[in-house]
Amino acid sequence: MPETTVVRGSSERAANTDRVLRAIGFDGAPTQAQLREATGLSRPTLTAILGELVADGWVRSRPGTNPGRTGRPARTFTVDAGVLLVAGVDVGVHTARAVVADAAGTVRASHEADLPPGCPGEERLARVQRVIGQAAARAAADVEDLAALCVGVPGIVDGTGRIRRSTVVPDWSGFHVGRALEQWTGKPVDVVNDANLAAVGEHWAGAARMAQDVVYLHVGRRTSAGLLIDGKVHAGRTGGAGEIGSIPALFFDTPTVLLGDGASQLDPRIPEVFATAAAGDRSARRRVEAFARHLALDVETLVHVIDPDVVVLGGGVSRAGEALLDAVRRHVPTDDVAPPLALGELADAAVTLGGVRRALLLAARSAPRLRPLLTTTRTAPAARAAAGPTTATEGIA
């Protein structure tokens, strides 16, 4: 048989398989007759594809129900989301978190652990590995069972996944954490700036689901931004896009502004300042307004550069909720350029869920059957709900 005929046949079979998987999706349970109607495939072709998908573990076939009717009920087909697992990891200054999710993005298990102050780079890596291992174990899996991982880190990450610079984790500056984790797991690893990964999470499962151009402001001790343009991370030529906290004219120290000189970023009173201000405390009001003016300048600057569909406020200080949002709105000019301001919906889960999304996209490179499933219209609130309630940790990393 000519080679071109073989290639054409193989390509056609792959395209038909994609059509079947897309028609089933993660939420469907169609019968074979319904799949024939949805895909337009002949009965023999569809039967062969379904048989192959069932044999390979991607699809489950179950007896259907036929209440009130005679005859044997038609079997239904569902995608087995547990056919592969991925991990999303958030390496913060004080905490490391990992979640393990299935092919549908539903979180199966999670684990987090504190990182001691001044934790050296090698020890930090070992602790992160333990957190990933514990999360995998809670999902009844081994690290080697993961199809891919994505790690969010505080710092500038270049196109190869190397951390070019991290002021908050200086021992990892110049370190290729992705390569180290790939050698440890034997699986592909994506490394992304944490603010960018949080933007991915909010775009996939949170406050920016309906937007394509997104600015995510991580409001912590210093402010950084995650940028999505046309739904994709924009890291810039060197990976430094969004590092607005490194601009002297835009830099401000959150604990100092809200609590005064000498305040620590671990001070649990930081989110409480907003409630104190709302209760009428004049000093707290002045501090909140000063903080809001600083943050509004960041918002205005990014809006005029990116012209996004939405600006999402996330990070530790966002736990102040509507009080933060109202304060910033008072200082952001309202004109034709101003986009909606929204609070992040994912809180501490934004980075890890963004990691899940990126890890699924990475896994699809070597698991082509996953690709059509990632384009289905499954909404990721299911992933968010599966992550469970997030625990508000002290500090504003």
N, C-alpha and C positions, 0 to 999 in steps of 0.2 A: 504494500500500500504506500502511495507517495507520502512523503513527510508532511506536505502541506495539508493533506487530507486528515492525517492523525492530529495535527495541531488544531485544525478547524474543529474536529470532533471533540477534542479535549476542551477547547475553549467553549464550545456550545454546551457541553455537559456542565462545566463549571458555572456558566451563566444561568442555566436552568436550575441548578442546585441553589444558587443565590436567590432565584425567584421563589423557590419553595420555602427556604428559610425566612425570607422577608415576609411571605404570606402568613407563615405561622406566627412569627414574632415571639416575644417573651410572654405576652399576655393572652395569646390565642390558644384555642383547642379545637381547630377545625377538623372536619371529617375529610376523607379523601375526595368525596364529591365536591365539597366546598373548595378544596385546594385546586381541583381541576378547573373549576369556574374562575378562581382567582388568578391562576397562572396561565390558563389556556393550554396546558400540556396534555398530551394524550395519556390515556390510562396506563399503557405499558411503560412509557417514559416516567410518569409520576410514581408508579409502583416501584420501579427500579431505584429511583432516587431516594424514596422514603425508606426502602429496605436497606440501602447503603447507609443512610443517616442513622437509622435505628441500630444497625450493626456496629457503627463507629461510636455510638454513645451520645450523639448530638441531639437525637430526637427520641422521645418515648411514645409508644403506641399503647393506648388503653381501651378497654371495652367501653363503648358508649352506653348511654341510657336512652330508653325509648318508652317513657311512661305512657300508658294508655294506648299503645299501638302494638300490633302483632308483628312477628318477624324478628330476626336478629338485629339488634341496634348496630349502627355503623361505628367503627372504631374512630377514636379521636387521636390527634397528634399534637404533642407539645414539645417545645425546646427544653432540654435539660440544662438549666443554667449552671448546674454544678459540674458541667463537663470540663471547665477550667476555672482556676482561681488566680487572682492578682492581688497585689498589695499596694496600698498608698501609705506613705510614711511622711511624718512631719517632724523634722529635727529642729527644735527650738533652742533657745538659750538655756532654759531651765527644765524642759520636758521633751521627751521623745514619745511620739505616738505612732501606732501602726494599725491599720485596718486591713482585713482580708475580705475581699468581695468576690462574688461569682461573676459569670459572664454577663449577667443582666445588670451588674452594678450594685446588687443587693449585698449589704455588709453581712458577712457570716460571723465575724469575730473581730475583737479589737483588744489592744493592750497598750498601756502607757506606763512610763516610769520617769521619776525625777532624775535630772542630771545635776550633779553637785556643782556649786559655784567654782569656776576656774577649772572645770573638767578638761584635762589635756586631750589633744586630738585623738591619740591612739585609744585611750580609754573611752572617749565619746563614741568612737566607731564600734568598739566592743559592746557597749551598752545598747547602741542602736541595733546591732545584730541580735542581741538577746531579746529586745522588744519585738522585732520582726519574728523571731523564732517562737516567742510566746503567743503572738497573735495567730501564727500558723497552727500551732498546737491546739489552740482553742477552737480552730476551725477543723479540727481532726485531720490536719495535714502536716507535712514536713515542708521546710523551706524549699526543698528541691521540687516540690509539687507545684509551686507557683509558676505561672506562665510568664509573668513579667512583673517588675516593680517600678514605682516612680517615687522619688524622694524629693521633698521640698526642703530647701536649706536657706538660712538667712545669709545672703551675700550675692555677689555678682557671679553668674555662671556663664561660661562661654559656650560656644556651639558644640564642643566635644563633651560637655558635662563636667569640666574641671571648674572648681571654684577659684575664680581669679582673685577675688578679695572678699573677706568677711571681717568687718570690724567687730562684730559681736562674738564670732568664733574664730579668732585670729589664727589658731593652730591649724585650721582647715584652709587657710589661704594658700592657693597653689596646689591643693590636694585634689586628686581625681577620685572623689568618693564613689562615683558610679563604677569606675573600673575595679575598685576594691570590693564592692558589693557583688559585682558580676563574677569575680574570681571566687567569692565565697559561696554564691548561690548556683553558679553555672547558668544563670538566666539573664536575659537582657534587663538593663536598669536605665531608667531615664532620670536625670537630675535637673531640677528646675528651681529657680528662685521662688521662695515661699509666697511672696505677694502675688507673683504671676500664677502660681498654682492655686492660690485661694480664688483668684479671678476665674480660673477654669472651673473650680468647684461651684462658685455662685452662678456662673453662666450655665452650667449643666444641671444644677440641682437647687439653686437658690434664687436670690433676688434679681438676677440678670438673665433669667431664662428666656425672656422675649427679646433680648437685645443682641446685637452683633458687635457693636463698638462699645467697649466697656472700660471704665476706669475703676479699679478697686483700690481704695486707700486703706492701707494697713496702718491703723492709728494705734501706735504703741509708744514706747519711750521716744523713738524717732519715727517719722512718718516715711513710708515708702509706698510705691504704687505698682500695682500689677496692671498691665495693659493688654487688652484684646482688640485687635482690628480685624473685622470681618470674621469674628469668632475664633481667631487664632492668636496665640501669644505673640506679642511683639516685644522681643528682648533687645532689639537693636544690633548694631554691628558687633559690639564687644560683650553684649549681655547686660549692659548697664542702664538700659532704658527704664525709667520709673524711679531711679534712685534720687528722688528729689530732696531727701534728707541730707544729702551730701552737698547741697547748694547752700552756701553760708546765708544768703538772703532769705532762704526758706526754712532753715533749720531752727527748731525750737525743742527744748527738753521738756517733755510732758510733765514729769514729776515736779520740776521746778516751777513751771507755769501754774500748775493746779494746786500745789501744796507749799511751795516756797523752797528756798535754798536748802540743800542737804537732803532733800527727799529722795527716797530710793524707788527704783522702778518696781520693787516688790511690795511697796506699801499698799495694803488692802484698802486704804481710804480713797484711792484715786477715783474709782467709779462713784463713790459715795459723795464726792464733792458736788456732783450735779444734783443729787437729791437734797443736799444741804442748801444749795442755791435756790432750788425750787421752793424750799420751806421758808425762804426769806432772809437767809443770812447774807448780809451785804458783802462781806469779805469773799465768801464763796461765789457770789454773783459776779464780782469783779474778776475773779480768777477764771471762771467759766467763760465770761465774755472775752477775756484776753486770749484764752485758748481757742475759742471759736473763731476769732479774727485770724489767728495764725493758720488754722486749718482751712478757713474759707479762702485764704490767699493761695494755698496749695490747690484747692479745688478750682478756683478761677484760672490759675495758671495752666493747669492740665486741660481744662475745658476749652480754652482758647487755642491750645496746641492740637488736641486730639478731636475736639468736637464730638464727644461720645453720645451714645443713646442714653446712657445712665451712668451715674457715679454712685458706687456702693461703698459705704463706710463699714469697715470691719476691723478686726484686731481687738486687743484687750479693752481699750477704752469704749468700744462700741457697746459693751455691756451696760453702759449708761442709758442706752435705749433712746426713746423719743426725745429725752431731754438734750442729748447730744445733737440729734438731728435738728431739733428746733433752734438750738443755739447757732449752729452752722448756717442754717437757712437765713437767719437774721442778718448775716454778714456777706452772703453771696448775692451779687447783683442779679436782679431778675430782668432779663432781657431776652431777645429772640434766640440767643445762643445758649442760654442756661438750660441744661438737661435736668431730668428728674434726679433728686437725691434720694437714696434709699439706704436703709440699714441692712447689713448682711443678715441672711437668714440662717446661716450654717454655723455661726459662732466658731468654736474650737474645731469643728469638723470640716471647715472650708478647705484647708490644705490637704487633709487626707482624702477627702472625696474628689478634689481636683486630681490628686495622685491616682485614685482609682480610675478616673476617666482617661488620663494619659497612659496608664499602664494597660488598659484595655486596647487603646489604639496601638500601643507598641506590640502587644500580644497578637493583634490581628495581622501583623506583618508575616508571622510564621504560622498563623492559624487562619487561613483565608476564609474558612466557614464562619468566622466571627464577624467578618466585615459587613455582610448585608444586615446582620442583626444590630450593628451599631448605628445603622442609618434608619432604623425603624423609629416610630414616634413615641416610644416608651418614655414617659416623663420621669425625671429622676427624683421627684419627691419620694418615690418608693425607696430609693437609695438613702435619702435623707432620713426617712422614718426608721429605716432598718438600722441606722447608725445609733438610734436611741438618743436619750437626752444627754447633752454635753454638760460636763461639770465645770462650773466657773472656777478656775484656778486663780490663786492670788497673783497679783502682778500684772504687768501690761506688756509682756515681751513682744 
